[in-house]
Amino acid sequence: MAFGQPSLKGRALRLLSQREYSCRELATKLARHIGDAEVADGLAQIDRTVAELASLGFVSDQRAADSVLHTKGQRYGLLKIRQVLQAKGIAADLLSDTLDRARATEFDAARQVWERRFGTPAADAKEHARQYRFLTSRGFSSDTVRRLLNTRSEP
């Protein structure tokens, strides 16, 4: 390690001071800082560093999942939240628990997004399709969007 270069642990702590990371996500970020000649040793050192920080409570997949749910849960649907959690490397059981919590509020989140974006029911089929596409692009399930738009079009 050259003089002035922070250690892997120092880099990890600096990253963690900015936002929550999952263990896999943090390991991926740290892997960018190991040289080609020291890959095998560097990966083992990254694993040890991440494990140590996890045991001290500095990095937590649970907190990373909660953070995603908190930041994305009011603007995006289950499909988008699932995609983000999977990209972070969240384990299947934790992913399932987090999505169960998000499922309970998905309709309300879709309604809030719809009201901010549109506010009035679709006047014709073209506008209905536009609203439908917008909400599904935000990761809301087809059933949720259909239910929302049908309740909005009733007199």
C-alpha atoms as one frame of an Amber mdcrd trajectory, in Angstrom:
protein
   0.000   0.000   0.000   1.423   3.360  -1.002   1.767   6.206   1.429  -1.382
   8.297   1.551  -3.633   5.529   0.277  -6.404   4.665   2.746  -6.722   1.078
   3.872  -9.646  -1.036   2.738 -11.221  -0.563   6.150 -10.762   3.209   5.876
 -12.345   3.223   2.421 -15.219   1.087   3.686 -15.868   3.371   6.640 -15.825
   6.423   4.373 -18.364   4.764   2.060 -20.553   3.706   4.990 -20.540   7.244
   6.372 -22.326   8.401   3.217 -25.145   5.818   3.019 -26.140   2.248   3.852
 -24.543  -0.525   1.819 -25.270  -4.241   1.744 -22.308  -6.532   2.389 -22.045
  -7.561  -1.263 -22.387  -4.009  -2.487 -19.618  -2.831  -0.151 -17.335  -5.688
  -1.212 -17.908  -4.753  -4.870 -17.025  -1.122  -4.175 -13.867  -2.126  -2.321
 -12.808  -4.565  -5.052 -12.188  -1.624  -7.351  -9.264  -0.617  -5.165  -7.188
  -3.776  -5.344  -4.503  -4.169  -7.986  -4.350  -6.911 -10.603  -1.285  -8.487
  -9.003  -2.919  -8.877  -5.600  -6.396 -10.098  -6.577  -6.530 -13.339  -4.549
  -5.088 -11.779  -1.400  -7.115  -8.612  -1.942 -10.427 -10.461  -2.215  -9.695
 -12.383   0.981  -8.827  -9.113   2.698 -12.075  -7.559   1.450 -14.070 -10.510
   2.786 -12.363 -10.181   6.186 -12.929  -6.402   6.263 -16.619  -6.692   5.368
 -17.122  -9.513   7.894 -15.422  -7.460  10.610 -17.541  -4.381   9.855 -20.687
  -6.529   9.807 -19.827  -8.054  13.185 -19.340  -4.541  14.587 -22.694  -3.469
  13.151 -21.276  -0.934  10.692 -22.686  -2.734   7.652 -26.005  -4.557   7.629
 -28.079  -6.081   4.858 -31.185  -5.484   6.993 -30.475  -1.754   7.263 -29.668
  -1.587   3.542 -33.020  -3.219   2.734 -34.843  -0.893   5.140 -33.110   2.077
   3.541 -34.261   1.024   0.072 -37.795   0.538   1.334 -37.761   3.941   3.007
 -36.310   5.852   0.052 -38.041   4.035  -2.808 -41.226   2.764  -1.158 -43.247
   5.945  -1.630 -42.297   6.474  -5.284 -41.902   2.986  -6.715 -43.739  -0.323
  -6.743 -42.772  -3.820  -5.702 -41.137  -4.717  -9.001 -38.719  -1.782  -8.850
 -37.979  -2.348  -5.160 -37.274  -6.041  -5.856 -34.916  -5.070  -8.673 -32.978
  -2.650  -6.453 -32.725  -5.146  -3.582 -31.525  -7.913  -5.884 -28.901  -5.591
  -7.364 -27.644  -4.928  -3.829 -27.253  -8.663  -3.219 -29.882  -8.919  -0.490
 -30.538 -12.545   0.538 -33.789 -14.171  -0.612 -35.378 -14.430   2.850 -34.639
 -10.791   3.688 -35.817  -9.750   0.225 -39.082 -11.602   0.767 -39.664  -9.998
   4.179 -38.938  -6.525   2.808 -41.286  -7.032  -0.150 -44.021  -8.250   2.195
 -43.750  -4.967   4.087 -43.802  -2.993   0.836 -46.794  -4.945  -0.472 -48.917
  -3.625   2.394 -48.487  -0.037   1.190 -48.113  -0.465  -2.575 -51.640   0.661
  -3.463 -51.353   3.800  -1.328 -47.965   4.607  -2.865 -49.382   4.129  -6.371
 -52.305   6.404  -5.509 -49.973   9.122  -4.223 -47.739   8.906  -7.305 -50.831
   9.003  -9.553 -52.262  12.027  -7.738 -48.978  13.952  -7.947 -48.516  13.165
 -11.632 -52.074  13.203 -12.998 -54.680  14.098 -10.370 -57.654  13.584 -12.683
 -59.098  10.414 -14.179 -58.281   9.621 -17.778 -60.694  11.222 -20.236 -60.101
   8.685 -22.999 -58.405   5.372 -23.740 -55.190   7.056 -24.899 -54.803   8.937
 -21.599 -55.718   5.777 -19.657 -52.950   3.890 -21.478 -50.479   6.712 -20.773
 -51.280   6.641 -17.036 -51.053   2.850 -17.030 -47.635   2.891 -18.744 -46.321
   5.539 -16.379 -47.326   3.633 -13.242 -46.026   0.291 -14.502 -42.729   1.958
 -15.455 -42.452   2.952 -11.806 -42.585  -0.728 -10.859 -46.185  -0.973  -9.708
 -47.804  -4.311 -10.502 -50.389  -4.538 -13.254 -53.069  -5.552 -10.739 -52.365
  -2.537  -8.539 -52.384  -0.138 -11.488 -55.562  -1.643 -12.939 -57.312  -1.442
  -9.577 -56.184   2.164  -9.056 -57.191   3.364 -12.502 -60.535   1.582 -12.339
 -61.395   3.224  -9.008 -60.372   6.599 -10.480 -62.552   6.224 -13.580 -65.736
   5.402 -11.667 -68.146   8.332 -11.209
